[in-house]
Amino acid sequence: MILELRHLRSLQAIHHWGSLARAAEQLHLTQSALSHQIKVLENYYDTRLFLRSTKPLSLTPAGMKLMELAERVLPEVDATDRSLRQFAQGSQGRLHIAIECHACYEWLIPVLDQYRQQWPEIEIDIRTGFNFEPIAALQKGQVDVVISSDPQQSDNLYFEPLFEYEALLALANDHPLTAKTYISPADLADQTLVTYPVDRKRLDVFNRFLQPAQVEPSELRQAELTSIILLLVATLKGVAVLPDWVLRESLNQKRLTTRPLGERGMRGTLYAALRKPEQTSAFIQGFIELSRRAMDVKR
């Protein structure tokens, strides 16, 4: 097949302008070059595409068939061309986010509200990381950013630091453990620990605090919503380990008390995991900058 996009554009221009001369001018071609294009098609298909005896030029039935194709194909080609150029300029793209940190919703949703205003052409979606492996999904191109506190060594991924945080034990104001300056693992052996419904291997309180000391809480209770966890803690139904940014409002209103985990506290860093080729993308860097700015304001 010799049919090319340039042939469809030429045919469309001749049909629109009604003459070879006007069409050639619009296409920045010589009239002879444009005439040659049409003759090549007519020779290949062994049929005429225009009735040259009419003014303006009229399409034959075969010419109309190609014209219908041009009207279907060229708008889609042009739209895709514009989109790809916008991708390259960083003004259009896809931001599908997976979250390993359940509490991240507390700051992520307001950030995305701002992000939509600044990057209206970016397609946004959120997937939680509880029923699939977020990092594997990132490597396969199924998502574009993973919010994680667990950086990994990888040849094709980059973990961009967003902000630091401290994990604190949240307690009711009249809980007996408020008498302690800091919490040791043994202090949780007789406590009900309230967590999000995720595998314990993704919870720092187990990985970094309880398991190294070979301590298990007396009971484990799960709740999906941060507000429910805070309510359970406030009513002495358990204790919970949460990032400092989640607890800030409750502490300001004096609804809860917190204590550090261990004498030195338990701190961490939240990261945005990205594919290396996309780490400098303007719209992804825009998301990272907004995330950092939001937490700076909260602090």
WOHU-V543041 format. One record per residue. N is the residue number from 0. RES is the residue in one small letter. BURIAL is I if it has 16 or more other ideal C-beta (glycine too) atoms within 10 Angstrom, else O. D_CENTER is the distance of its C-alpha to the mean C-alpha in whole Angstrom. Layout:
n,res,burial,d_center
N,RES,BURIAL,D_CENTER
N,RES,BURIAL,D_CENTER
This chain:
n,res,burial,d_center
0,m,O,41
1,i,O,41
2,l,O,39
3,e,O,36
4,l,O,34
5,r,O,37
6,h,I,39
7,l,I,37
8,r,I,37
9,s,I,41
10,l,I,42
11,q,I,40
12,a,I,41
13,i,I,45
14,h,I,44
15,h,O,43
16,w,I,45
17,g,O,48
18,s,O,50
19,l,I,49
20,a,O,50
21,r,O,47
22,a,I,44
23,a,I,45
24,e,O,45
25,q,O,42
26,l,I,40
27,h,O,42
28,l,I,44
29,t,O,48
30,q,O,50
31,s,O,51
32,a,O,48
33,l,I,46
34,s,I,49
35,h,O,49
36,q,I,45
37,i,I,47
38,k,O,50
39,v,O,48
40,l,I,46
41,e,I,49
42,n,O,51
43,y,O,48
44,y,O,48
45,d,O,52
46,t,O,52
47,r,O,52
48,l,I,49
49,f,I,50
50,l,O,54
51,r,O,55
52,s,O,58
53,t,O,56
54,k,O,55
55,p,O,52
56,l,I,51
57,s,O,50
58,l,I,48
59,t,O,50
60,p,O,49
61,a,I,47
62,g,I,46
63,m,O,44
64,k,O,42
65,l,I,41
66,m,I,40
67,e,O,38
68,l,O,36
69,a,I,35
70,e,O,34
71,r,O,32
72,v,O,30
73,l,O,30
74,p,O,28
75,e,O,25
76,v,O,26
77,d,O,26
78,a,O,23
79,t,O,21
80,d,O,23
81,r,O,21
82,s,O,18
83,l,O,18
84,r,O,20
85,q,O,17
86,f,O,14
87,a,O,17
88,q,O,17
89,g,I,14
90,s,O,14
91,q,I,12
92,g,I,9
93,r,O,6
94,l,I,3
95,h,I,3
96,i,I,4
97,a,I,7
98,i,I,10
99,e,I,13
100,c,I,15
101,h,I,16
102,a,I,17
103,c,I,14
104,y,I,14
105,e,I,17
106,w,I,15
107,l,I,11
108,i,O,12
109,p,O,15
110,v,I,12
111,l,I,10
112,d,O,13
113,q,O,14
114,y,I,11
115,r,O,12
116,q,O,15
117,q,O,15
118,w,I,12
119,p,O,13
120,e,O,13
121,i,I,9
122,e,O,8
123,i,O,6
124,d,O,6
125,i,I,7
126,r,I,9
127,t,I,12
128,g,I,13
129,f,O,17
130,n,O,18
131,f,O,16
132,e,O,15
133,p,I,12
134,i,I,13
135,a,O,15
136,a,I,12
137,l,I,10
138,q,I,14
139,k,O,14
140,g,O,11
141,q,O,10
142,v,I,6
143,d,I,5
144,v,I,5
145,v,I,8
146,i,I,10
147,s,I,13
148,s,I,17
149,d,I,18
150,p,O,18
151,q,O,19
152,q,O,21
153,s,O,20
154,d,O,21
155,n,O,17
156,l,I,15
157,y,I,15
158,f,I,15
159,e,I,14
160,p,O,16
161,l,I,15
162,f,I,18
163,e,O,21
164,y,I,22
165,e,O,25
166,a,I,26
167,l,I,29
168,l,I,31
169,a,I,31
170,l,I,34
171,a,I,36
172,n,O,39
173,d,O,42
174,h,I,40
175,p,O,43
176,l,I,40
177,t,O,40
178,a,O,43
179,k,O,42
180,t,O,40
181,y,O,38
182,i,I,37
183,s,O,38
184,p,I,37
185,a,O,40
186,d,I,40
187,l,I,37
188,a,O,39
189,d,O,41
190,q,I,38
191,t,I,35
192,l,I,32
193,v,I,29
194,t,I,26
195,y,I,22
196,p,O,23
197,v,I,21
198,d,O,23
199,r,O,25
200,k,O,24
201,r,I,21
202,l,I,23
203,d,I,24
204,v,I,27
205,f,I,29
206,n,O,27
207,r,O,29
208,f,I,31
209,l,I,33
210,q,O,33
211,p,O,35
212,a,O,37
213,q,O,38
214,v,O,37
215,e,O,36
216,p,I,36
217,s,O,38
218,e,O,36
219,l,O,32
220,r,O,31
221,q,O,27
222,a,I,26
223,e,O,22
224,l,O,22
225,t,I,23
226,s,O,25
227,i,O,27
228,i,I,27
229,l,I,28
230,l,O,31
231,l,I,32
232,v,I,33
233,a,I,34
234,t,O,37
235,l,O,38
236,k,O,36
237,g,I,34
238,v,I,33
239,a,I,29
240,v,I,27
241,l,I,24
242,p,I,23
243,d,I,25
244,w,I,22
245,v,I,22
246,l,I,26
247,r,O,27
248,e,O,27
249,s,I,30
250,l,O,31
251,n,O,32
252,q,O,33
253,k,O,35
254,r,I,34
255,l,I,34
256,t,I,35
257,t,I,33
258,r,I,34
259,p,I,33
260,l,I,33
261,g,O,35
262,e,O,37
263,r,O,35
264,g,O,32
265,m,I,29
266,r,O,26
267,g,O,23
268,t,O,20
269,l,I,16
270,y,I,14
271,a,I,10
272,a,I,11
273,l,I,10
274,r,I,12
275,k,O,15
276,p,O,15
277,e,O,12
278,q,I,12
279,t,O,14
280,s,I,12
281,a,O,13
282,f,I,10
283,i,I,8
284,q,I,11
285,g,I,11
286,f,I,9
287,i,I,11
288,e,O,14
289,l,I,13
290,s,I,13
291,r,I,16
292,r,O,18
293,a,I,17
294,m,I,19
295,d,O,21
296,v,O,22
297,k,O,23
298,r,O,25
